[in-house]
Amino acid sequence: MADASAFPYGLRVLVVDDDPTWLKILEKMLRKCSYEVTTCGLARVALDILRERRNKFDIVISDVNMPDMDGFKLLEHIGLEMDLPVIMMSIDGETSRVMKGVQHGACDYLLKPVRMKELRNIWQHVYRKKMHEVKEIEDHDSCDDLQMLRYGFEGFDEKGLFMTVDSDTTRKRKDADKDHADQDSDGAAAKKARVVWSVDLHQKFVNAVNQIGFDKVGPKKILDLMNVPGLTRENVASHLQKYRLYLGRLQKQNEERILGAARQDFSNKGPSENLNLRSSFQEQPSNISSGYPHPSQKIQGQNSVLDSQLEDTKRTVPLPVPDKSLNSVGSVAASHNVAGVSPLGGVLSFKGLPVNQDRKPSETMNLGCPAWNGGVPSKQFMQYPKHNHARCDLLGDYACLPKPDLEHPIAPGHLFTPPPLISMSCSMELDARNFSDVKPGLLDCLKSLSPALTCTVDSVSTQLSDSVVTSADADRKFSSVEGLPSTNFDQTSNQGALVRSQEPSIICSADFSSLTEDLPGYPLQSVSFENIGLGGIDLFHYNDAMILSGLQSNWYDDQDQFAGDTIDYPLMDGCLFA
Amino acid sequence: MAAAMQLNTLMSNMFATGLLDDQFQQLQMLQDPSAPDFVAEVVTLFCEDGERIIGELAKLLDKPAVDFDKVDAFVHQLKGSSASVGAQRVKNTCIQFREFCQGKSRDGCLKTLDAVRNDFYDLRSKFQTMLQLEQQVQASFYPKQ
């Protein structure tokens, strides 16, 4: 089985269906596809499984109609918490249902009876998401270059020109944002200064928004009020976009649940409550994109409530990791994960793929910034305390690092060198055993990534940190990093590189042969690219971005290679795959 | 082999009369040496699950105030289940059943419940015969020593 067509072999699938007959049939079919199958008859159990073995699955297939939990809700939870691609199934093929599935973030909707060929192809969703993530990183960088040139005038104080350019760009960006969720805004915001939306910074932001009045708010006004040196309008615009989406979801969720109960949810952090929160967030994207003015009007009235709730969240959430973690997620990851994490591995791994691009803002908002959604982080932290503790130490080390790039003017086309806040694979490091999960496909990724891992870790981090650190709610598209195997790759060298170097050199396609040599020994089954709790989610957001953007140069050089069948996975021989 | 011929005739008949559809053939193709009893297990699961669902439906429709949403949910389950084994006739009856549910017609539902029960029991008995014949055929190929 050592050929390109063997690529998806060993794909780890979780099947959720309350119908025992279908569960059995699907299991057989998926096994016939040479996938690794886990079945589950209850949605709640499935969620527990996923939470417990966060990185042990690449894709989830779930029925829509289940007695204990609506399939769409499960879909939302999975997308928010684990960011895995989810395929919905149903005997009911009504367009409205299918549309609902897509709205909730399903990457596909299969009609029962499902055919073998449909199941054989599910790996493409995993792969496509990875490709998409990489592409977004590339877009960020190219966008950055353009933005740099454009906003280079800022320093010259040519208000007329500047404001025109700025407003146009902002408007364009906002329009694009509305169309493409966070994609463009992230790109735009990411271009100049890589801002880490720390709790403090976000609080300033929120204060400014409240002061201005939510309906009158605009990036420039917020920026002026915040008075944070080095913060750019684009940063604020992007953040505002996400904030609006977040509030929209929160507002809707609050409408559904009593506000008081929601407050308690934040403090109690029951998992189901958190899930509810999340699911409501999930429901927002369609609302947000289609009817933006509507939620914002409501949001306006509830701003104070939401903010106060956020305050409560912040207070009550027992975040084991200090707030700084948001800022220096990367650093934590860096210190953690130095072990040969292969960015490409993350890209090509089947894990951590965002289910739905449109959901990214909400996801990132929830996960990236405790101030925004205390529920998410606290829940995560509570569930994965060990990760957080580990990270705490590392965060402390990096807490003193200056915010990337706020003080450095950015030369066009040149990526600044923020401190190596972002590690390539924080999640990887904590899960050394994860490495065994390396999929054959990853081997090739690792090949290309090895340069990033070994020699130019620093450059990766700097490059990535640009795009990643931009906002605390880093795009989940970068979550693919979590898929990177942590063990085995020149741990020491990587570690050193990640931590120390700040050289913004472009990662070159160094030889990965040393990396790949390590790979053959890994059994396919046992690796789990586990994200480290909520922090892990943040981290791998950053990490993915870092790695992906860092790798971008050689990634895209080889992009054709990864386009499909031409990918060469030399290490994929039978011994690697079950 | 008499059992084999009988089995053949039975299967052809089930397909020809629309009791089973192509999905059942898909199941047969899934069976392989690694799972030699796959079809038997799936069929058994279906029969048990179908029995359970029909029982629930009868209970729900027996109530003075029928909760049609619940009835619809169960019918949907049965529809999905029958689709899994290619039980075409049962599945089609379920489709009709759902229309009566949506129309909140208790009589329509009761009538269709009878129809679906008949179709289900018919299929189940044929499945049982099929499994017995299968065993006989297997036994003739692999006689006990």
Interface residues (C-beta under 8 A of the other chain):
Chain A: D18 D19 P20 T21 W22 K24 I25 K28 M29 R31 K32 D63 N65 P67 S90 I91 D92 K112 P113 R115 M116
Chain B: Q23 Q26 L27 L30 D32 S34 A35 F38 E41 V42 L45 F46 D49 A73 H76 Q77 K79 G80 S81 A83 S84 V85 G86
